[in-house]
Amino acid sequence: MSKETSQRVGPKAERSGDERRRDDVPPEVVAEWWTPLEDFLAKERRYSAYTVRNYWQAFEDFYRWLVGAGLWERGLSALGSREMRDFVIEAQRRFDRRTLHNHASGLRTFFKFWMRRDKLRNNPLLGVPLPKLEKRLPKFLTEEQMKLLLTGPQRLLENAGIDAHTAWRDRLAMELLYGGGLRVSEAVGMTYGAVDFEAGVAHVLGKGQKERLCPLGRVALAVLVKVRDDFAREKAPTSPVLVNTTGTRMGVREVQLMLKRYLTLAGLPLDLTPHKLRHSYATHLLNAGADLRLVQELLGHAQLATTQIYTHVSVARLKEVYAKAHPRA
């Protein structure tokens, strides 16, 4: 198992305060029903630690519901569509629709895994309806908002709010997310050896351990060179590009908190996450006429349908401009 997934994401993994207040799933249940699936997801399917964690949460919640409903003792083989419909109805009171769909996806994988190993006879979720997902367009920043956000580190530096290293490191993190369209996990995982400085591209290891080439852009590359030459303590090929004050690799949570600081400074909504910078990257490319399949490759999407949502953003923007500008709108 890779370093990212070597720590169990079951009961022993780090959890929020709310989760720690609950009793753990019994170790014998984890060993029998979860651990083999976790190893399969992490080692064979090579899912990210975040995806494996989400599958664990789906299993944990389902187990607790089964125990509370008095169904666990009957065994998983006794479950049918009636019980699963009851589960879905009850889960709607606790989760939003998207979380429920994610949990259902994890449970389908769970049942399919054990069916292939002849431990279960059927998938009781098959044919069980889920509430329809509302169609939500991804949030993104306008080009002017992005410019304002990216000037935040320099403004703080000029006002002695942060030191030079932190300012350039924070600028680099945001440039990688927006200029390179990287996922936050891809940005914090980047090493100097992954960057071709002459070509201006980075070899990125994305979801499912799939590698792709990402052009970083002239500005992002210049900021990266500045950080490397003026501030980096370690410049070996295996050295991380984004490091914290202790010189170790930044974590995803550190980037999230860092971004909130600059959102506040720019007067932008605090619910904008690092992933929204990636949304902005895709939207701005399409608005400028980039080919949809090219954007798919740049984002590392396995399916074109995943990328197509950004065309809806562009169309929505066109309609908005038309409504404001045309006398017949």
MINUTI-51003 format. One record per residue (C-alpha): x, y, z; residue in three letters. Coordinates in Angstrom, 2 decimals, padded with zeros to 5 digits. Example, Ala and Ser with C-alpha at 12.3 -4.5 7.8 and 13.67 -1.06 7.14 Angstrom:
<sites>
       X       Y       Z selum
  012.30 -004.50  007.80   Ala
  013.67 -001.06  007.14   Ser
</sites>
This chain:
<sites>
       X       Y       Z selum
  000.00  000.00  000.00   Met
  001.22  003.49 -000.78   Ser
  002.17  005.95  001.92   Lys
 -001.05  007.85  001.34   Glu
 -003.18  004.80  002.02   Thr
 -000.98  002.89  004.45   Ser
 -002.91  004.16  007.42   Gln
 -006.21  002.41  007.92   Arg
 -009.16  004.62  007.22   Val
 -011.36  002.57  009.54   Gly
 -011.79  003.05  013.29   Pro
 -008.13  003.79  013.97   Lys
 -007.88  006.62  011.45   Ala
 -008.07  010.24  012.54   Glu
 -011.65  011.48  012.73   Arg
 -013.64  014.55  013.57   Ser
 -014.81  015.22  017.13   Gly
 -018.33  014.10  016.26   Asp
 -017.09  010.76  014.94   Glu
 -014.84  010.14  017.93   Arg
 -017.80  010.48  020.28   Arg
 -019.42  007.42  018.74   Arg
 -018.52  003.84  019.51   Asp
 -016.31  002.20  016.91   Asp
 -017.54 -000.54  014.65   Val
 -016.49 -003.80  016.37   Pro
 -013.00 -004.91  015.28   Pro
 -014.26 -008.31  014.19   Glu
 -016.75 -006.65  011.84   Val
 -014.01 -004.41  010.42   Val
 -011.69 -007.38  009.92   Ala
 -014.32 -009.52  008.22   Glu
 -016.23 -007.04  006.08   Trp
 -014.16 -003.88  005.64   Trp
 -010.42 -004.65  005.64   Thr
 -010.46 -006.94  002.56   Pro
 -012.42 -004.31  000.63   Leu
 -010.08 -001.55  001.78   Glu
 -007.05 -003.51  000.58   Asp
 -008.76 -004.12 -002.77   Phe
 -009.63 -000.43 -003.23   Leu
 -006.19  000.84 -002.18   Ala
 -003.89 -001.80 -003.67   Lys
 -005.70 -003.15 -006.73   Glu
 -007.96 -000.28 -007.76   Arg
 -005.44  002.25 -006.42   Arg
 -008.13  004.62 -005.21   Tyr
 -007.05  007.73 -003.36   Ser
 -007.06  007.86  000.43   Ala
 -010.00  010.29  000.24   Tyr
 -012.13  007.91 -001.86   Thr
 -011.32  004.99  000.44   Val
 -012.25  007.12  003.43   Arg
 -015.60  007.98  001.82   Asn
 -016.30  004.27  001.20   Tyr
 -015.48  003.57  004.83   Trp
 -017.92  006.22  005.99   Gln
 -020.63  004.68  003.80   Ala
 -020.00  001.23  005.28   Phe
 -019.82  002.57  008.84   Glu
 -023.09  004.45  008.53   Asp
 -024.81  001.43  006.93   Phe
 -023.59 -000.89  009.67   Tyr
 -024.93  001.41  012.36   Arg
 -028.30  001.61  010.63   Trp
 -028.48 -002.18  010.34   Leu
 -027.72 -002.59  014.04   Val
 -030.26  000.06  015.00   Gly
 -032.92 -001.58  012.82   Ala
 -032.18 -005.03  014.25   Gly
 -031.09 -006.33  010.84   Leu
 -027.38 -006.99  011.38   Trp
 -027.95 -010.24  013.26   Glu
 -030.03 -011.59  010.37   Arg
 -026.98 -011.32  008.13   Gly
 -026.30 -009.30  004.98   Leu
 -027.54 -012.14  002.77   Ser
 -031.04 -011.64  004.17   Ala
 -031.24 -008.05  002.93   Leu
 -033.57 -007.26  000.06   Gly
 -034.84 -004.23 -001.82   Ser
 -037.48 -003.57  000.86   Arg
 -034.87 -003.12  003.59   Glu
 -032.71 -000.98  001.31   Met
 -035.65  001.28  000.47   Arg
 -036.18  001.75  004.21   Asp
 -032.49  002.62  004.54   Phe
 -032.66  005.20  001.75   Val
 -035.80  006.81  003.22   Ile
 -034.19  007.07  006.65   Glu
 -030.84  008.28  005.26   Ala
 -032.55  011.20  003.53   Gln
 -033.24  012.68  006.94   Arg
 -029.53  012.69  007.77   Arg
 -027.76  013.42  004.49   Phe
 -028.19  015.72  001.54   Asp
 -028.91  014.07 -001.78   Arg
 -025.36  014.14 -003.08   Arg
 -023.95  012.53  000.07   Thr
 -026.65  009.87 -000.12   Leu
 -025.73  009.11 -003.73   His
 -022.05  008.87 -002.76   Asn
 -022.89  006.46  000.07   His
 -025.05  004.37 -002.26   Ala
 -022.17  004.19 -004.74   Ser
 -019.87  002.96 -001.97   Gly
 -022.39  000.34 -000.87   Leu
 -022.88 -000.92 -004.42   Arg
 -019.13 -001.46 -004.62   Thr
 -019.25 -003.20 -001.24   Phe
 -021.98 -005.64 -002.33   Phe
 -020.38 -006.26 -005.72   Lys
 -017.03 -007.00 -004.06   Phe
 -018.49 -009.66 -001.76   Trp
 -020.68 -011.15 -004.50   Met
 -017.58 -011.80 -006.57   Arg
 -016.09 -013.61 -003.59   Arg
 -019.26 -015.70 -003.16   Asp
 -019.98 -014.31  000.28   Lys
 -023.18 -012.58 -000.81   Leu
 -025.75 -013.78 -003.32   Arg
 -027.16 -010.51 -004.56   Asn
 -026.90 -006.74 -004.47   Asn
 -030.00 -005.54 -002.61   Pro
 -029.47 -001.96 -003.81   Leu
 -030.18 -002.88 -007.43   Leu
 -033.38 -001.25 -008.56   Gly
 -033.79  000.80 -005.38   Val
 -034.59  004.40 -006.43   Pro
 -032.60  007.30 -005.06   Leu
 -033.80  010.90 -004.88   Pro
 -032.88  012.84 -007.99   Lys
 -029.83  015.04 -007.77   Leu
 -030.40  018.70 -008.30   Glu
 -028.40  020.02 -011.23   Lys
 -025.89  022.41 -009.74   Arg
 -023.49  024.40 -011.83   Leu
 -019.99  024.50 -010.37   Pro
 -019.05  027.73 -008.65   Lys
 -016.17  029.64 -010.14   Phe
 -014.44  032.98 -009.92   Leu
 -014.47  035.55 -012.67   Thr
 -011.17  036.55 -014.23   Glu
 -011.21  039.83 -012.29   Glu
 -011.91  038.00 -009.02   Gln
 -009.04  035.61 -009.74   Met
 -006.67  038.53 -010.34   Lys
 -007.72  040.07 -007.04   Leu
 -007.28  036.79 -005.19   Leu
 -003.83  036.15 -006.63   Leu
 -002.57  039.57 -005.55   Thr
 -003.37  038.78 -001.91   Gly
  000.04  037.37 -000.91   Pro
  001.88  040.36 -002.38   Gln
 -000.42  042.79 -000.59   Arg
  000.12  041.03  002.74   Leu
  003.87  041.00  002.14   Leu
  003.93  044.73  001.42   Glu
  002.01  045.38  004.66   Asn
  004.35  043.09  006.65   Ala
  001.49  040.67  007.22   Gly
  003.59  037.66  006.20   Ile
  007.20  036.89  005.35   Asp
  008.49  036.64  001.79   Ala
  008.73  032.85  001.73   His
  005.14  032.41  002.86   Thr
  003.90  035.01  000.40   Ala
  005.56  033.36 -002.60   Trp
  004.62  029.86 -001.41   Arg
  000.96  030.86 -001.08   Asp
  001.05  032.53 -004.49   Arg
  002.54  029.36 -005.95   Leu
 -000.17  027.17 -004.43   Ala
 -002.92  029.29 -005.97   Met
 -001.12  029.53 -009.31   Glu
 -000.86  025.73 -009.50   Leu
 -004.55  025.33 -008.74   Leu
 -005.64  027.97 -011.24   Tyr
 -002.78  028.20 -013.74   Gly
 -002.35  024.43 -013.94   Gly
 -005.89  023.32 -013.13   Gly
 -004.59  020.90 -010.51   Leu
 -006.58  019.19 -007.82   Arg
 -005.39  020.27 -004.38   Val
 -004.07  016.74 -003.70   Ser
 -002.09  016.92 -006.95   Glu
 -000.63  020.30 -006.05   Ala
  000.58  019.26 -002.60   Val
  001.91  016.01 -004.06   Gly
  004.01  017.72 -006.73   Met
  007.79  017.33 -006.54   Thr
  010.54  019.20 -008.37   Tyr
  011.35  016.07 -010.34   Gly
  007.84  016.06 -011.79   Ala
  008.36  019.44 -013.47   Val
  009.95  019.91 -016.88   Asp
  011.11  023.50 -016.45   Phe
  012.18  023.90 -020.07   Glu
  008.87  022.70 -021.50   Ala
  006.82  024.35 -018.74   Gly
  004.80  021.22 -017.99   Val
  004.36  018.98 -014.97   Ala
  003.85  015.23 -014.80   His
  000.83  014.91 -012.51   Val
 -000.37  011.77 -010.79   Leu
 -004.14  012.10 -010.63   Gly
 -007.10  009.99 -009.60   Lys
 -006.60  006.26 -009.98   Gly
 -002.85  006.86 -010.19   Gln
 -003.31  008.08 -013.77   Lys
 -000.50  010.28 -015.03   Glu
 -001.07  013.26 -017.28   Arg
  000.90  016.26 -018.54   Leu
 -000.24  019.67 -017.30   Cys
  001.02  022.92 -018.83   Pro
  001.67  025.21 -015.87   Leu
  001.48  028.49 -017.70   Gly
  004.07  031.24 -017.92   Arg
  003.13  032.92 -014.63   Val
  002.86  029.75 -012.54   Ala
  006.20  028.53 -013.87   Leu
  007.88  031.85 -013.07   Ala
  006.55  031.76 -009.50   Val
  007.71  028.14 -009.14   Leu
  011.24  029.07 -010.28   Val
  011.25  031.99 -007.84   Lys
  010.26  029.73 -004.92   Val
  012.82  027.09 -005.92   Arg
  015.73  029.46 -006.41   Asp
  015.13  031.88 -003.53   Asp
  013.44  029.90 -000.78   Phe
  013.56  026.12 -001.21   Ala
  015.69  024.30  001.36   Arg
  015.54  021.03 -000.58   Glu
  015.58  020.95 -004.39   Lys
  016.06  017.25 -005.04   Ala
  013.76  015.57 -007.58   Pro
  011.82  013.98 -004.72   Thr
  011.49  017.23 -002.73   Ser
  007.95  018.64 -002.47   Pro
  007.25  021.93 -004.19   Val
  004.82  023.19 -001.55   Leu
  006.22  023.08  001.98   Val
  005.08  024.51  005.31   Asn
  007.13  026.50  007.84   Thr
  008.81  023.33  009.12   Thr
  010.04  022.45  005.64   Gly
  007.75  019.45  005.23   Thr
  005.13  018.90  002.57   Arg
  001.98  021.00  002.93   Met
 -001.22  019.13  003.62   Gly
 -004.55  019.56  001.86   Val
 -006.06  021.13  004.97   Arg
 -003.25  023.68  005.14   Glu
 -003.99  024.79  001.58   Val
 -007.70  025.05  002.36   Gln
 -007.05  027.28  005.38   Leu
 -004.52  029.33  003.44   Met
 -007.06  030.01  000.69   Leu
 -009.66  031.22  003.20   Lys
 -007.19  033.85  004.36   Arg
 -006.96  035.34  000.89   Tyr
 -010.66  034.99  000.20   Leu
 -011.26  037.11  003.29   Thr
 -008.69  039.64  002.13   Leu
 -010.34  039.86 -001.29   Ala
 -013.86  040.07  000.13   Gly
 -014.89  036.85 -001.64   Leu
 -017.22  034.12 -000.27   Pro
 -015.48  031.86  002.24   Leu
 -017.25  028.75  000.95   Asp
 -015.04  028.82 -002.15   Leu
 -012.66  025.87 -001.90   Thr
 -009.37  025.15 -003.69   Pro
 -011.34  023.01 -006.12   His
 -013.25  026.11 -007.21   Lys
 -009.99  027.47 -008.60   Leu
 -009.88  024.38 -010.79   Arg
 -013.47  025.10 -011.83   His
 -012.40  028.62 -012.71   Ser
 -009.50  027.28 -014.78   Tyr
 -011.82  025.07 -016.86   Ala
 -014.51  027.71 -017.26   Thr
 -012.08  030.40 -018.39   His
 -010.50  028.04 -020.92   Leu
 -013.88  027.20 -022.48   Leu
 -014.99  030.83 -022.42   Asn
 -011.86  031.64 -024.45   Ala
 -012.73  028.99 -027.04   Gly
 -010.68  025.97 -025.90   Ala
 -011.76  022.59 -027.29   Asp
 -013.84  020.54 -024.84   Leu
 -011.80  017.37 -025.32   Arg
 -008.58  019.28 -024.77   Leu
 -009.97  020.60 -021.48   Val
 -010.94  017.04 -020.58   Gln
 -007.33  015.95 -021.07   Glu
 -005.98  018.89 -019.11   Leu
 -008.29  018.18 -016.17   Leu
 -007.65  014.44 -016.23   Gly
 -011.34  013.54 -016.49   His
 -011.99  009.93 -017.45   Ala
 -015.37  010.78 -018.99   Gln
 -016.19  013.68 -021.29   Leu
 -019.54  014.06 -019.52   Ala
 -017.68  015.20 -016.41   Thr
 -016.12  018.05 -018.37   Thr
 -019.32  019.00 -020.19   Gln
 -020.80  020.64 -017.10   Ile
 -018.44  023.54 -017.72   Tyr
 -020.10  024.18 -021.07   Thr
 -023.32  024.81 -019.14   His
 -021.46  027.37 -017.07   Val
 -020.29  029.10 -020.24   Ser
 -023.79  029.07 -021.77   Val
 -025.27  030.40 -018.53   Ala
 -022.73  033.23 -018.60   Arg
 -023.57  034.01 -022.24   Leu
 -027.28  034.17 -021.40   Lys
 -026.57  036.46 -018.48   Glu
 -024.57  038.85 -020.67   Val
 -027.26  038.72 -023.36   Tyr
 -030.03  039.45 -020.84   Ala
 -028.18  042.52 -019.56   Lys
 -026.99  043.87 -022.89   Ala
 -029.58  043.15 -025.58   His
 -032.61  045.45 -025.94   Pro
 -034.84  042.49 -026.91   Arg
 -033.64  040.15 -024.15   Ala
</sites>
